Amino acid sequence: MEGKGIEGYAHNLAGYTDTDFAGDMNDRKSTTGWIFTFNGAPISWASKKQGLVTRSSMESELVAGSITTAEGIWLIRLAKDF
């Protein structure tokens, strides 16, 4: 999605995230995955176990969205330097 970044910096950054709910049967923690693309090319991706045990799939998605948003903000600020 094309839009305006910080202080008018134009960008074409897209982010996608997903999570499973309590996917680890040993500790019941969820796993979050994300990928960010810039002009269609992947620039950042990860798959990480969440640091806390969530009580619902909605809470797990909320944690994933928060983690992914933080990464997206960091990428926008990084791109602003160039």
N, CA, C and O atoms as a GROMACS GRO file, in nm:
protein
  328
    1MET      N    1   0.084  -0.117   0.000
    1MET     CA    2   0.000   0.000   0.000
    1MET      C    3   0.088   0.124   0.000
    1MET      O    4   0.173   0.141   0.088
    2GLU      N    5   0.069   0.207  -0.096
    2GLU     CA    6   0.150   0.329  -0.106
    2GLU      C    7   0.089   0.435  -0.015
    2GLU      O    8  -0.033   0.448  -0.006
    3GLY      N    9   0.175   0.509   0.050
    3GLY     CA   10   0.123   0.612   0.140
    3GLY      C   11   0.232   0.708   0.180
    3GLY      O   12   0.342   0.707   0.126
    4LYS      N   13   0.198   0.791   0.275
    4LYS     CA   14   0.291   0.890   0.328
    4LYS      C   15   0.354   0.835   0.454
    4LYS      O   16   0.286   0.782   0.542
    5GLY      N   17   0.483   0.848   0.464
    5GLY     CA   18   0.555   0.805   0.582
    5GLY      C   19   0.579   0.921   0.676
    5GLY      O   20   0.506   1.020   0.674
    6ILE      N   21   0.678   0.909   0.756
    6ILE     CA   22   0.714   1.011   0.853
    6ILE      C   23   0.761   1.136   0.779
    6ILE      O   24   0.845   1.127   0.690
    7GLU      N   25   0.708   1.250   0.817
    7GLU     CA   26   0.745   1.380   0.760
    7GLU      C   27   0.734   1.384   0.608
    7GLU      O   28   0.818   1.444   0.541
    8GLY      N   29   0.631   1.320   0.553
    8GLY     CA   30   0.604   1.328   0.411
    8GLY      C   31   0.687   1.237   0.323
    8GLY      O   32   0.677   1.246   0.201
    9TYR      N   33   0.768   1.148   0.381
    9TYR     CA   34   0.848   1.056   0.302
    9TYR      C   35   0.755   0.956   0.233
    9TYR      O   36   0.684   0.881   0.301
   10ALA      N   37   0.755   0.956   0.100
   10ALA     CA   38   0.669   0.864   0.026
   10ALA      C   39   0.733   0.726   0.024
   10ALA      O   40   0.854   0.712   0.006
   11HIS      N   41   0.652   0.625   0.042
   11HIS     CA   42   0.705   0.489   0.044
   11HIS      C   43   0.603   0.392  -0.013
   11HIS      O   44   0.484   0.423  -0.025
   12ASN      N   45   0.651   0.276  -0.047
   12ASN     CA   46   0.566   0.167  -0.094
   12ASN      C   47   0.603   0.044  -0.011
   12ASN      O   48   0.656  -0.054  -0.064
   13LEU      N   49   0.574   0.051   0.117
   13LEU     CA   50   0.606  -0.053   0.213
   13LEU      C   51   0.480  -0.130   0.246
   13LEU      O   52   0.376  -0.070   0.278
   14ALA      N   53   0.487  -0.262   0.239
   14ALA     CA   54   0.373  -0.347   0.274
   14ALA      C   55   0.420  -0.449   0.378
   14ALA      O   56   0.529  -0.506   0.366
   15GLY      N   57   0.336  -0.472   0.478
   15GLY     CA   58   0.368  -0.569   0.581
   15GLY      C   59   0.256  -0.669   0.598
   15GLY      O   60   0.138  -0.634   0.589
   16TYR      N   61   0.293  -0.793   0.623
   16TYR     CA   62   0.197  -0.902   0.642
   16TYR      C   63   0.239  -0.980   0.766
   16TYR      O   64   0.358  -1.002   0.788
   17THR      N   65   0.143  -1.020   0.846
   17THR     CA   66   0.173  -1.095   0.967
   17THR      C   67   0.071  -1.206   0.988
   17THR      O   68  -0.042  -1.198   0.940
   18ASP      N   69   0.112  -1.307   1.059
   18ASP     CA   70   0.021  -1.414   1.097
   18ASP      C   71   0.074  -1.477   1.225
   18ASP      O   72   0.191  -1.462   1.259
   19THR      N   73  -0.011  -1.546   1.294
   19THR     CA   74   0.028  -1.612   1.417
   19THR      C   75  -0.054  -1.739   1.434
   19THR      O   76  -0.165  -1.751   1.382
   20ASP      N   77   0.002  -1.832   1.506
   20ASP     CA   78  -0.076  -1.948   1.547
   20ASP      C   79  -0.109  -1.929   1.695
   20ASP      O   80  -0.041  -1.854   1.765
   21PHE      N   81  -0.211  -1.995   1.742
   21PHE     CA   82  -0.249  -1.983   1.882
   21PHE      C   83  -0.204  -2.107   1.957
   21PHE      O   84  -0.248  -2.218   1.928
   22ALA      N   85  -0.114  -2.086   2.052
   22ALA     CA   86  -0.065  -2.193   2.139
   22ALA      C   87  -0.011  -2.309   2.058
   22ALA      O   88  -0.039  -2.426   2.086
   23GLY      N   89   0.069  -2.276   1.955
   23GLY     CA   90   0.121  -2.378   1.866
   23GLY      C   91   0.224  -2.471   1.928
   23GLY      O   92   0.239  -2.585   1.884
   24ASP      N   93   0.294  -2.424   2.029
   24ASP     CA   94   0.393  -2.508   2.097
   24ASP      C   95   0.322  -2.585   2.207
   24ASP      O   96   0.275  -2.526   2.304
   25MET      N   97   0.313  -2.715   2.192
   25MET     CA   98   0.240  -2.798   2.288
   25MET      C   99   0.309  -2.808   2.424
   25MET      O  100   0.245  -2.843   2.523
   26ASN      N  101   0.439  -2.778   2.429
   26ASN     CA  102   0.511  -2.789   2.557
   26ASN      C  103   0.485  -2.669   2.647
   26ASN      O  104   0.460  -2.687   2.766
   27ASP      N  105   0.490  -2.549   2.594
   27ASP     CA  106   0.472  -2.431   2.680
   27ASP      C  107   0.350  -2.345   2.641
   27ASP      O  108   0.326  -2.242   2.703
   28ARG      N  109   0.274  -2.387   2.539
   28ARG     CA  110   0.152  -2.321   2.494
   28ARG      C  111   0.172  -2.179   2.442
   28ARG      O  112   0.078  -2.100   2.439
   29LYS      N  113   0.295  -2.147   2.402
   29LYS     CA  114   0.321  -2.014   2.345
   29LYS      C  115   0.291  -2.016   2.196
   29LYS      O  116   0.304  -2.119   2.130
   30SER      N  117   0.251  -1.902   2.145
   30SER     CA  118   0.219  -1.886   2.003
   30SER      C  119   0.344  -1.844   1.926
   30SER      O  120   0.441  -1.796   1.985
   31THR      N  121   0.340  -1.862   1.795
   31THR     CA  122   0.448  -1.821   1.707
   31THR      C  123   0.396  -1.712   1.614
   31THR      O  124   0.289  -1.725   1.555
   32THR      N  125   0.473  -1.606   1.601
   32THR     CA  126   0.439  -1.493   1.513
   32THR      C  127   0.534  -1.492   1.395
   32THR      O  128   0.654  -1.514   1.410
   33GLY      N  129   0.480  -1.466   1.278
   33GLY     CA  130   0.562  -1.450   1.160
   33GLY      C  131   0.522  -1.324   1.086
   33GLY      O  132   0.406  -1.285   1.086
   34TRP      N  133   0.621  -1.259   1.022
   34TRP     CA  134   0.591  -1.141   0.943
   34TRP      C  135   0.686  -1.131   0.825
   34TRP      O  136   0.795  -1.188   0.824
   35ILE      N  137   0.641  -1.055   0.726
   35ILE     CA  138   0.725  -1.019   0.613
   35ILE      C  139   0.688  -0.877   0.571
   35ILE      O  140   0.571  -0.840   0.568
   36PHE      N  141   0.790  -0.798   0.540
   36PHE     CA  142   0.771  -0.664   0.486
   36PHE      C  143   0.834  -0.661   0.348
   36PHE      O  144   0.942  -0.714   0.325
   37THR      N  145   0.762  -0.596   0.255
   37THR     CA  146   0.815  -0.577   0.121
   37THR      C  147   0.825  -0.427   0.093
   37THR      O  148   0.743  -0.348   0.141
   38PHE      N  149   0.925  -0.391   0.016
   38PHE     CA  150   0.943  -0.253  -0.028
   38PHE      C  151   0.949  -0.257  -0.180
   38PHE      O  152   1.039  -0.317  -0.238
   39ASN      N  153   0.853  -0.191  -0.244
   39ASN     CA  154   0.839  -0.195  -0.390
   39ASN      C  155   0.834  -0.339  -0.441
   39ASN      O  156   0.888  -0.370  -0.547
   40GLY      N  157   0.768  -0.426  -0.366
   40GLY     CA  158   0.748  -0.565  -0.406
   40GLY      C  159   0.857  -0.662  -0.369
   40GLY      O  160   0.840  -0.783  -0.387
   41ALA      N  161   0.970  -0.613  -0.319
   41ALA     CA  162   1.082  -0.701  -0.283
   41ALA      C  163   1.086  -0.720  -0.131
   41ALA      O  164   1.073  -0.623  -0.056
   42PRO      N  165   1.104  -0.843  -0.086
   42PRO     CA  166   1.110  -0.864   0.060
   42PRO      C  167   1.235  -0.801   0.120
   42PRO      O  168   1.346  -0.816   0.068
   43ILE      N  169   1.215  -0.729   0.231
   43ILE     CA  170   1.328  -0.664   0.297
   43ILE      C  171   1.343  -0.705   0.443
   43ILE      O  172   1.450  -0.688   0.501
   44SER      N  173   1.238  -0.758   0.503
   44SER     CA  174   1.245  -0.801   0.643
   44SER      C  175   1.144  -0.912   0.665
   44SER      O  176   1.029  -0.901   0.625
   45TRP      N  177   1.189  -1.019   0.730
   45TRP     CA  178   1.098  -1.128   0.762
   45TRP      C  179   1.148  -1.200   0.886
   45TRP      O  180   1.268  -1.199   0.916
   46ALA      N  181   1.056  -1.261   0.956
   46ALA     CA  182   1.094  -1.332   1.078
   46ALA      C  183   0.982  -1.426   1.121
   46ALA      O  184   0.866  -1.409   1.082
   47SER      N  185   1.018  -1.523   1.200
   47SER     CA  186   0.925  -1.612   1.265
   47SER      C  187   0.978  -1.633   1.406
   47SER      O  188   1.087  -1.688   1.425
   48LYS      N  189   0.901  -1.588   1.507
   48LYS     CA  190   0.949  -1.592   1.644
   48LYS      C  191   0.839  -1.642   1.737
   48LYS      O  192   0.721  -1.618   1.716
   49LYS      N  193   0.882  -1.711   1.840
   49LYS     CA  194   0.790  -1.752   1.944
   49LYS      C  195   0.759  -1.630   2.031
   49LYS      O  196   0.849  -1.556   2.069
   50GLN      N  197   0.632  -1.610   2.061
   50GLN     CA  198   0.593  -1.498   2.146
   50GLN      C  199   0.646  -1.520   2.287
   50GLN      O  200   0.660  -1.633   2.332
   51GLY      N  201   0.676  -1.411   2.356
   51GLY     CA  202   0.738  -1.419   2.488
   51GLY      C  203   0.641  -1.443   2.602
   51GLY      O  204   0.682  -1.455   2.717
   52LEU      N  205   0.512  -1.451   2.572
   52LEU     CA  206   0.414  -1.473   2.677
   52LEU      C  207   0.309  -1.573   2.630
   52LEU      O  208   0.294  -1.597   2.511
   53VAL      N  209   0.237  -1.628   2.724
   53VAL     CA  210   0.129  -1.721   2.693
   53VAL      C  211   0.001  -1.640   2.682
   53VAL      O  212  -0.038  -1.572   2.776
   54THR      N  213  -0.064  -1.648   2.566
   54THR     CA  214  -0.190  -1.575   2.546
   54THR      C  215  -0.307  -1.667   2.577
   54THR      O  216  -0.297  -1.789   2.568
   55ARG      N  217  -0.419  -1.605   2.613
   55ARG     CA  218  -0.536  -1.683   2.654
   55ARG      C  219  -0.638  -1.704   2.543
   55ARG      O  220  -0.734  -1.778   2.560
   56SER      N  221  -0.617  -1.637   2.428
   56SER     CA  222  -0.712  -1.654   2.317
   56SER      C  223  -0.639  -1.626   2.186
   56SER      O  224  -0.531  -1.567   2.184
   57SER      N  225  -0.700  -1.670   2.077
   57SER     CA  226  -0.641  -1.644   1.945
   57SER      C  227  -0.643  -1.494   1.916
   57SER      O  228  -0.552  -1.444   1.849
   58MET      N  229  -0.743  -1.423   1.963
   58MET     CA  230  -0.750  -1.278   1.942
   58MET      C  231  -0.635  -1.209   2.013
   58MET      O  232  -0.574  -1.118   1.957
   59GLU      N  233  -0.605  -1.251   2.135
   59GLU     CA  234  -0.493  -1.192   2.208
   59GLU      C  235  -0.361  -1.223   2.139
   59GLU      O  236  -0.271  -1.139   2.135
   60SER      N  237  -0.348  -1.343   2.086
   60SER     CA  238  -0.228  -1.382   2.013
   60SER      C  239  -0.210  -1.296   1.888
   60SER      O  240  -0.098  -1.254   1.857
   61GLU      N  241  -0.320  -1.269   1.816
   61GLU     CA  242  -0.314  -1.182   1.697
   61GLU      C  243  -0.280  -1.039   1.736
   61GLU      O  244  -0.208  -0.971   1.663
   62LEU      N  245  -0.330  -0.992   1.850
   62LEU     CA  246  -0.300  -0.857   1.898
   62LEU      C  247  -0.151  -0.842   1.929
   62LEU      O  248  -0.090  -0.741   1.893
   63VAL      N  249  -0.094  -0.941   1.994
   63VAL     CA  250   0.050  -0.939   2.023
   63VAL      C  251   0.129  -0.940   1.893
   63VAL      O  252   0.226  -0.865   1.878
   64ALA      N  253   0.089  -1.024   1.798
   64ALA     CA  254   0.157  -1.030   1.668
   64ALA      C  255   0.149  -0.896   1.595
   64ALA      O  256   0.248  -0.851   1.537
   65GLY      N  257   0.031  -0.833   1.598
   65GLY     CA  258   0.016  -0.704   1.534
   65GLY      C  259   0.103  -0.597   1.597
   65GLY      O  260   0.158  -0.512   1.527
   66SER      N  261   0.116  -0.602   1.727
   66SER     CA  262   0.199  -0.506   1.798
   66SER      C  263   0.347  -0.522   1.762
   66SER      O  264   0.416  -0.424   1.737
   67ILE      N  265   0.394  -0.645   1.761
   67ILE     CA  266   0.533  -0.674   1.726
   67ILE      C  267   0.562  -0.632   1.582
   67ILE      O  268   0.665  -0.571   1.553
   68THR      N  269   0.470  -0.664   1.492
   68THR     CA  270   0.488  -0.632   1.351
   68THR      C  271   0.483  -0.482   1.326
   68THR      O  272   0.558  -0.430   1.244
   69THR      N  273   0.396  -0.411   1.396
   69THR     CA  274   0.388  -0.266   1.383
   69THR      C  275   0.518  -0.200   1.427
   69THR      O  276   0.565  -0.107   1.362
   70ALA      N  277   0.575  -0.248   1.536
   70ALA     CA  278   0.703  -0.193   1.583
   70ALA      C  279   0.811  -0.211   1.478
   70ALA      O  280   0.892  -0.121   1.455
   71GLU      N  281   0.815  -0.327   1.413
   71GLU     CA  282   0.912  -0.352   1.306
   71GLU      C  283   0.887  -0.259   1.188
   71GLU      O  284   0.982  -0.206   1.130
   72GLY      N  285   0.760  -0.238   1.152
   72GLY     CA  286   0.726  -0.150   1.041
   72GLY      C  287   0.767  -0.006   1.068
   72GLY      O  288   0.820   0.062   0.979
   73ILE      N  289   0.744   0.042   1.188
   73ILE     CA  290   0.785   0.178   1.224
   73ILE      C  291   0.937   0.191   1.215
   73ILE      O  292   0.988   0.292   1.166
   74TRP      N  293   1.008   0.090   1.262
   74TRP     CA  294   1.154   0.092   1.255
   74TRP      C  295   1.201   0.098   1.110
   74TRP      O  296   1.294   0.172   1.078
   75LEU      N  297   1.138   0.020   1.023
   75LEU     CA  298   1.176   0.019   0.881
   75LEU      C  299   1.149   0.154   0.815
   75LEU      O  300   1.230   0.201   0.736
   76ILE      N  301   1.036   0.217   0.848
   76ILE     CA  302   1.006   0.349   0.791
   76ILE      C  303   1.110   0.451   0.835
   76ILE      O  304   1.157   0.532   0.755
   77ARG      N  305   1.145   0.447   0.962
   77ARG     CA  306   1.247   0.540   1.012
   77ARG      C  307   1.383   0.512   0.952
   77ARG      O  308   1.461   0.605   0.928
   78LEU      N  309   1.414   0.386   0.928
   78LEU     CA  310   1.540   0.351   0.863
   78LEU      C  311   1.542   0.404   0.720
   78LEU      O  312   1.642   0.461   0.676
   79ALA      N  313   1.434   0.386   0.647
   79ALA     CA  314   1.425   0.430   0.508
   79ALA      C  315   1.435   0.583   0.499
   79ALA      O  316   1.484   0.637   0.400
   80LYS      N  317   1.388   0.651   0.600
   80LYS     CA  318   1.394   0.797   0.602
   80LYS      C  319   1.537   0.848   0.598
   80LYS      O  320   1.562   0.959   0.549
   81ASP      N  321   1.630   0.770   0.648
   81ASP     CA  322   1.772   0.810   0.650
   81ASP      C  323   1.836   0.807   0.511
   81ASP      O  324   1.944   0.863   0.492
   82PHE      N  325   1.771   0.742   0.415
   82PHE     CA  326   1.832   0.729   0.282
   82PHE      C  327   1.775   0.826   0.182
   82PHE      O  328   1.816   0.827   0.066
   0.00000   0.00000   0.00000
